[in-house]
Amino acid sequence: MGSIATQYYGKFNYLPRGTKPTPGTGAYSLPALRNFQASPNLPLTDIRPSLDLGDASPFELSKHGFTARRYESRLNSAPYDRSSWKDEDLLRSIYFPEVEDLLKKVTGCKHVIPTGAILRSNLYSEEPEASETNEKKEDEEITICCPIYGSRPDAGVSTAPKVHLDFTPRGARRQIRKQHRDLVSVAEPVIEAENKLLRSGVDWDDLKDHYKGKTGGEEGIPRFALFSVWRPLKTVTRDPLAVAPTHSFPKSDYSPMEYYDVSFDKDIPPHLAEIIDTSAPQGQPKENDEHKAGKYRTWAYTAHEPSDTKGKGHDWHFISNQQPSEALIIQFFDNETEATLRAPQDPTDTSPELPVCGAIHSSFELEGQNNDEEARESLEVRCTVFW
C-alpha cells in the first residue's frame, strides 16, 4: 500500500471584506499588516511529488499560474558557499543567466529581462526595508535594469505575509513602459502595438481582446509575461511561500489596490513611456511626455478570505521542506492567459467577467512551525519575458 500524504495547514493574512486598506507610501509597499487579519488554519496541497515529473508536471503556468522544477545552481557547489548568494557580481554573472535559461526552457520564450532580485533573510517587520527604500533615494537613477535588494547585512528584507498578486493587467503594462530603458527597448513591439490600439479608441481593459494569439494575423499584440523564480537558500521550515491556482481563484475574493513602483531611468523615450488616457480627446497622454525617474502609481491585488465554510476555496499549494535546489516559478502576468482565462464567478454576479493572469501568493505560518527558529532565507528573481 502507498503511504498516505500528509495534510498540511497554515494561516494566511487577508484583507477583511468591506474594508479599504491605507496604501503604503514607500515603493513596493503593500498596506501595513494592521489592514489584514489572520485566517483560521486553511488546507494546503504539497506539490513536492511534482518535482519528480519535471516538464511533465501537472502544474502548468497557463492554467495554475505556477509550476516547480529541480534546478541546480553553480552557486550551490564549490568553490561557492552560502555567502556567494549575497555577492551581487556573482548573482549577475552566474545566477541570473541560469534563471534566464530556466524560463526559456519552461516557457519557450525568446527574451528574458531580469528586472529585480530580492534576498529575504529577516523575520517580518513593518520597519522600512531595502525593498521599500531601494537602498537609494527614490529619485536616483540606477544604470542597470535589475537592482538587487537585501544583499547588504544592514539592509535586509523580510518575508511578505500578506495575500497578494504584484500586478493587475494595467500594472504589468505600466511596468514595461516605466521601469528602465533596457526593458522598454525589448518591450517596444508590445508597447507600439498597444499604443496604436489605445489611440484608436480601444480601452486599456479591452487590450486583452487584441492579443495576437487570439486575433491571428500580424496586427495583434505580441505575447509578454512577468514571472518570479523563487528558491530558498536553506531548507524551508518556517514561513513557506504558497500559491493559489489562477484558474480557480474566485472573482469575489480579488481586491485591487494602488501602490508605488519605481522607474530607474529618466531617459526612456517619451513615446514609449507615455500612459495614454483613452478618455482624453484624441487619445492625448495623461502624463507629461517628459518621463522622470522615481516613484509612479500602479496597481496590484490583495485578496479576501475564502467564503466557503471549509476554507478550500483558494486551494493553496506549496513545496514542503523546500530545498535550495528546488525552484518555484510564479506567474505575475501573461497577456495570453489574460486573453483566455476568467476567474470563477458566482452565477448571481452579473457584472463583467474578470480576466486573470497570475497567481495570488503569500508567505504563511505553517501549522506546527517553530517560531523561535531563525528567519527563512530565500531569493526571488523577477523577470519580464517576450516571445
C-alpha positions in Angstrom: 0.0 0.0 0.0 1.2 3.5 -0.7 1.8 6.0 2.0 -0.9 8.5 3.0 0.0 12.0 2.0 0.4 14.5 4.9 -2.3 17.1 5.1 -0.8 20.5 5.8 -2.5 23.6 7.2 -1.5 27.2 7.5 -2.7 30.7 8.5 -2.8 33.5 5.9 -3.3 37.2 6.3 -6.3 38.5 4.2 -7.9 41.9 3.7 -11.3 41.9 5.6 -14.3 42.2 3.3 -15.8 45.7 3.2 -12.6 47.4 4.2 -10.3 49.7 2.1 -6.7 49.5 3.1 -4.5 52.5 3.6 -1.9 52.4 0.8 1.7 52.2 1.7 3.7 55.3 0.9 7.1 53.7 0.1 8.0 52.0 -3.2 6.7 48.4 -3.4 4.9 48.8 -0.1 1.8 46.7 0.4 -0.6 48.1 3.1 0.5 47.6 6.6 -0.3 44.3 8.3 -2.8 46.1 10.6 -5.1 46.3 7.5 -5.1 42.5 7.3 -6.5 39.7 9.6 -5.2 36.2 10.0 -7.4 33.3 8.7 -8.1 30.1 10.6 -5.9 27.2 9.5 -6.5 26.5 5.8 -5.6 23.3 4.0 -2.7 23.2 1.6 -1.6 20.8 -1.1 2.0 19.7 -1.1 3.4 19.8 -4.7 6.6 18.1 -3.8 5.8 14.9 -5.8 5.5 17.0 -9.0 9.2 17.8 -8.8 10.0 14.2 -9.8 8.0 14.7 -13.0 10.0 17.6 -14.4 8.4 19.0 -17.6 5.5 16.5 -17.2 4.4 18.3 -14.0 0.6 18.6 -13.8 1.0 22.2 -12.6 1.1 24.4 -15.6 1.7 28.1 -15.9 -1.1 28.6 -18.4 -3.7 27.1 -16.0 -2.3 27.3 -12.5 -0.1 30.3 -12.8 2.8 28.4 -11.1 5.0 25.3 -11.5 8.1 23.9 -9.8 11.3 22.4 -11.0 14.5 21.0 -9.6 17.2 23.3 -10.8 20.7 23.2 -9.5 22.8 26.4 -9.5 26.5 26.6 -9.7 26.4 28.8 -6.6 25.3 25.7 -4.6 28.6 23.9 -5.2 32.3 24.5 -4.7 34.1 26.9 -4.9 31.0 28.9 -3.9 29.3 28.9 -0.5 26.2 30.5 1.2 27.9 33.9 1.2 28.1 33.7 -2.6 24.3 34.3 -2.7 24.8 37.8 -1.4 27.6 38.7 -3.9 25.9 40.9 -6.4 28.6 40.3 -9.1 28.1 36.5 -8.8 24.4 36.8 -8.9 24.6 38.8 -12.1 27.3 36.7 -13.8 26.2 33.2 -12.8 22.7 33.1 -11.3 20.8 35.5 -13.5 21.8 33.6 -16.7 20.7 30.4 -15.0 17.3 31.9 -14.3 17.1 33.1 -17.9 17.9 29.6 -19.2 15.3 28.1 -16.9 12.5 30.4 -18.0 13.4 29.9 -21.7 13.2 26.1 -21.2 10.0 26.1 -19.3 8.1 28.8 -21.3 9.6 28.7 -24.8 10.1 32.4 -24.7 12.9 34.1 -26.7 13.9 37.0 -24.5 14.2 37.2 -20.7 14.9 40.5 -18.9 15.6 40.3 -15.2 14.0 43.3 -13.5 14.7 42.8 -9.8 16.1 40.4 -7.3 15.1 40.2 -3.6 17.1 38.4 -0.9 14.8 37.7 2.1 16.5 36.8 5.4 14.6 38.8 8.0 11.6 38.0 10.2 8.6 40.0 9.2 8.8 43.7 10.3 6.9 46.8 9.4 10.1 48.8 9.6 11.3 50.3 6.3 13.5 47.8 4.4 15.8 47.6 1.4 12.9 46.7 -0.9 10.9 49.7 0.2 13.7 52.3 0.2 15.5 50.8 -2.8 18.7 51.3 -0.8 18.8 54.6 -2.7 16.9 57.8 -3.0 13.7 57.2 -4.9 14.6 59.8 -7.5 18.1 58.5 -8.1 18.7 56.9 -11.4 20.0 53.3 -11.5 22.1 52.4 -14.5 21.1 48.8 -14.7 17.7 47.3 -15.2 17.8 44.8 -12.4 18.5 46.1 -8.9 19.2 43.7 -6.1 17.7 44.2 -2.6 18.7 42.6 0.6 22.3 41.8 -0.2 23.8 44.0 2.4 23.9 43.0 6.1 22.5 46.3 7.1 19.7 46.3 4.5 17.8 43.0 4.9 14.4 42.2 3.6 11.7 40.2 5.4 9.1 37.7 4.2 5.8 39.1 2.7 3.0 37.5 4.8 0.1 39.3 3.0 -2.0 37.6 0.4 -1.4 39.4 -2.9 -0.5 39.5 -6.6 2.0 42.1 -7.6 0.4 43.3 -10.8 -3.0 43.8 -12.3 -3.0 43.9 -16.1 -2.7 47.6 -16.1 0.1 47.4 -13.5 2.0 45.0 -15.7 1.6 47.2 -18.8 2.7 50.2 -16.8 5.9 48.5 -15.7 7.1 47.6 -19.2 6.8 51.3 -20.0 8.3 52.8 -16.9 11.0 50.7 -15.3 14.1 51.0 -17.4 15.2 51.6 -21.0 16.7 48.1 -21.2 13.3 46.6 -20.6 11.4 49.2 -22.6 13.6 48.6 -25.7 12.8 44.9 -25.7 9.1 45.6 -25.0 8.8 48.2 -27.8 6.9 45.9 -30.2 4.3 45.2 -27.5 4.1 48.9 -26.4 3.8 50.1 -30.0 1.0 47.6 -30.8 -0.9 48.5 -27.6 -0.5 52.3 -28.1 -1.8 52.0 -31.7 -4.9 50.4 -30.4 -5.3 52.8 -27.5 -5.0 55.8 -29.8 -7.7 54.3 -32.0 -10.1 54.3 -29.0 -9.6 50.8 -27.5 -9.7 50.9 -23.7 -6.9 49.6 -21.6 -9.2 46.9 -20.2 -10.0 45.7 -23.7 -6.4 45.2 -24.9 -6.9 41.5 -23.9 -9.2 41.2 -26.9 -6.4 42.1 -29.3 -3.7 39.6 -28.3 -2.0 38.3 -31.4 -2.5 34.7 -30.4 -6.3 35.3 -30.1 -6.8 37.5 -33.2 -4.4 35.9 -35.6 -2.5 37.8 -38.3 0.1 40.4 -37.7 -2.0 43.1 -36.2 -2.4 41.7 -32.7 -0.3 42.4 -29.6 2.7 40.2 -29.1 2.9 38.0 -26.1 4.7 39.0 -22.9 4.7 37.9 -19.3 6.1 38.6 -15.9 7.5 35.8 -13.6 9.2 35.3 -10.3 11.7 32.5 -9.9 11.8 31.8 -6.1 14.2 29.5 -4.4 15.3 29.1 -0.7 18.9 29.4 0.3 18.4 26.8 3.1 15.7 24.2 3.8 12.4 26.0 4.5 11.0 25.0 7.9 9.1 28.2 8.7 7.1 30.8 6.8 7.0 29.0 3.4 5.7 30.5 0.2 2.3 29.3 -1.0 0.5 29.9 -4.3 -3.2 29.7 -5.3 -4.1 28.4 -8.8 -5.1 31.1 -11.2 -7.9 29.2 -12.8 -9.8 28.6 -9.6 -9.3 31.7 -7.5 -12.8 33.3 -7.2 -13.5 36.7 -8.7 -15.3 37.8 -5.5 -12.0 37.4 -3.5 -9.8 39.7 -5.6 -9.3 43.2 -4.2 -7.4 45.7 -6.4 -5.2 48.3 -4.8 -2.9 51.1 -5.7 0.7 51.2 -4.7 4.0 52.7 -5.9 6.6 51.1 -8.2 9.8 52.8 -9.2 11.3 53.9 -12.6 15.1 53.7 -12.5 15.7 55.6 -15.7 14.9 59.2 -16.8 15.9 58.5 -20.4 13.1 56.2 -21.6 11.9 57.5 -24.9 8.7 59.6 -24.3 6.6 57.9 -26.9 7.2 54.6 -25.1 6.9 55.8 -21.5 3.7 57.8 -22.0 0.5 56.5 -20.5 -2.3 57.2 -23.0 -5.6 58.4 -21.5 -8.3 56.8 -23.6 -10.9 59.1 -22.2 -9.0 62.2 -23.3 -9.7 63.9 -26.6 -7.8 62.3 -29.5 -6.0 59.9 -27.0 -3.7 62.5 -25.6 -1.2 61.3 -23.0 -2.4 61.5 -19.4 1.1 62.1 -18.1 3.8 64.5 -19.2 5.9 63.1 -22.0 9.0 64.1 -20.1 9.4 60.9 -18.3 11.2 61.1 -14.9 12.9 58.6 -12.7 11.3 57.9 -9.4 8.0 56.6 -7.9 5.0 56.1 -10.1 1.5 54.9 -9.3 0.5 51.4 -10.3 -1.9 48.6 -9.3 -1.8 45.2 -7.6 -4.3 42.8 -6.0 -4.8 41.9 -2.4 -7.4 39.3 -1.5 -10.3 38.4 0.9 -10.5 35.3 2.9 -12.3 32.4 1.2 -16.0 32.4 1.7 -16.6 28.7 1.7 -17.1 27.1 5.1 -14.2 24.6 4.8 -11.7 27.2 3.6 -10.8 25.2 0.4 -11.8 28.0 -2.0 -8.3 29.2 -2.6 -6.8 25.8 -3.0 -3.4 26.8 -1.6 -0.2 24.9 -2.8 3.4 24.8 -1.5 6.5 22.7 -1.5 7.1 21.1 1.9 10.6 21.4 3.3 11.6 23.2 0.1 15.3 22.7 -0.7 17.9 25.2 -2.3 17.8 23.1 -5.5 14.0 23.5 -5.9 12.6 26.5 -7.7 9.1 27.7 -7.6 8.1 29.6 -10.8 5.2 32.1 -10.2 3.4 33.9 -12.9 2.6 37.5 -12.1 1.1 38.3 -15.6 0.8 36.8 -19.0 -1.3 38.5 -21.7 -2.0 35.1 -23.3 -3.6 34.0 -20.0 -5.4 37.3 -19.7 -6.9 36.8 -23.2 -8.2 33.3 -22.5 -8.9 32.7 -18.7 -11.6 34.2 -16.5 -12.0 34.0 -12.7 -14.8 31.7 -11.4 -17.8 33.9 -10.8 -21.0 33.4 -8.8 -24.0 32.8 -11.0 -25.8 35.7 -9.4 -23.0 38.1 -10.2 -24.0 39.8 -13.5 -21.0 42.2 -13.5 -18.3 41.8 -16.2 -16.0 38.9 -16.1 -12.6 39.3 -14.5 -9.6 38.3 -16.8 -7.0 36.5 -14.7 -3.3 36.4 -15.5 -1.2 35.5 -12.5 -1.1 33.5 -9.2 -2.1 35.0 -5.9 0.6 34.1 -3.4 1.9 34.8 0.1 4.2 33.5 2.8 2.2 31.9 5.6 2.5 30.5 9.1 2.7 26.7 8.7 0.8 24.8 11.4 3.3 23.5 13.9 6.3 25.5 12.7 8.8 26.6 15.3 8.5 30.4 15.6 11.8 30.5 17.6 13.8 29.4 14.5 15.9 31.8 12.5 14.2 33.5 9.6 13.7 31.8 6.3 16.3 32.7 3.7 15.3 32.9 0.0 16.0 34.6 -3.3 13.5 35.6 -5.9 14.4 37.0 -9.3 11.7 38.8 -11.2 11.8 38.7 -15.0 9.8 40.0 -17.9 9.8 37.7 -20.9 8.9 38.0 -24.5 8.1 35.6 -27.3 
